[in-house]
Amino acid sequence: MLISGEKIASIGRADRGPERDVIDATGCYVLPGGVDPHAHLLADIPHATAAAARGGTTTALSFTNPESGENDASCLLRRRAQVAQGTAAVDLGLHAMLGDPEHVTADDLAAIRQAGAGAVKVFLAYPSLGIMCSPTRLFELMTQARRLGLLVQVHCENGPLIEALQAEGLTAGRRGAALFAGTRPPEVEAESVASVLATAAITGAPCYLVHLSCAEAMDQIRLARSRPRPPVFAEVCLHHLLLDDRRVTGTDAGDFLVCPPLRPAGHVEALWQAIADGTIDAVGSDHCQDRSPVSDEIPAQAGGTGGLKYGLAGIGARLPLLLSEGLSAGFRSKCWCGWRARIRPGSSGTTRARARWPPAATPTSWSTTRPGSACSATGRSATGRPATAPGPASTRACASAARSALWCAGAR
Ligand SMILES: [Zn+2]
């Protein structure tokens, strides 16, 4: 494989010249650089992106995180300046999180679009944090976003229903990690997914549903696609493919808190099946370089040294573990091969999407490219153990391949 710059120039026998570096990839998989479509990296860009590079991910998309009172477009510009300082070890793009969706204006959205963001993200949960988007506001946002060519990404959990379940659990004397995970059951996700898809159908807005985690959500996606609807993109995250809810019943349950929570094993199998049948478009890490504190309404576990926190660091583990899991069993091997086969390389070695969104004439995201970094990876993998780094040869082979090939996501 001859690589020129950052692209695959040819595959086959090539004359060796004195200017060429040769990497012996015997026994290694040679892959295009992975793309992580869902991460939270801005707390420590150098270390998070170093972990990404060591795991074969050469492009990552991170969400901004506006501070209280900060304008969402201003946050995007501030964070873009941070990224432009050049500390990232991989290509890094930003999606604009809407921290105050109830008050974001059409001008704000236009400014976000003008700044180069391809997507905005809203939450249908977390009312106590003031970031929850109401049904009315979601309708307005989707209407405006469609006109602007912005993709709307949605965290699908019914916030008020979760609050009701938490209040009931606290009254019953339940506490800690089990309460946190148990009050976010699959039904609150599925209901939210259905609501978003209905709003998308009414407004005609394409949408991207992040970290879907349950069988019912997969059913909702399939149902929506069986009808004439705007495009809907479905994402799952690594931890929901590898771990189940037995992790939140032990003494170390607090180490495995994530939103949505880990699901019973049947849901894990449903997600793999959804990969097999093409329901899933992308696998992200939802990497959190800093874990987020759980709402004060849920006290820490007895004996804990502080408040409960949630979130997992998985950007380095995402591609290696997904590959190993996908190839480790016959069923999953079929899934993997079928999924990969749907992605057809273009003439330059990059991925050709199955359909185009946003339109090719509009920018999808901005990015900045930096050379590889020697920083040490930090953070735990989704399994709670330090992420294992691939050997130097395989790492270099991955990182040198066509970085923009999106192995895990063919746009529908
Ligand atoms: Zn996330």
Residues whose N, C-alpha, C, O or C-beta is under 5 A from the ligand:
A	BS01	ZN	D286
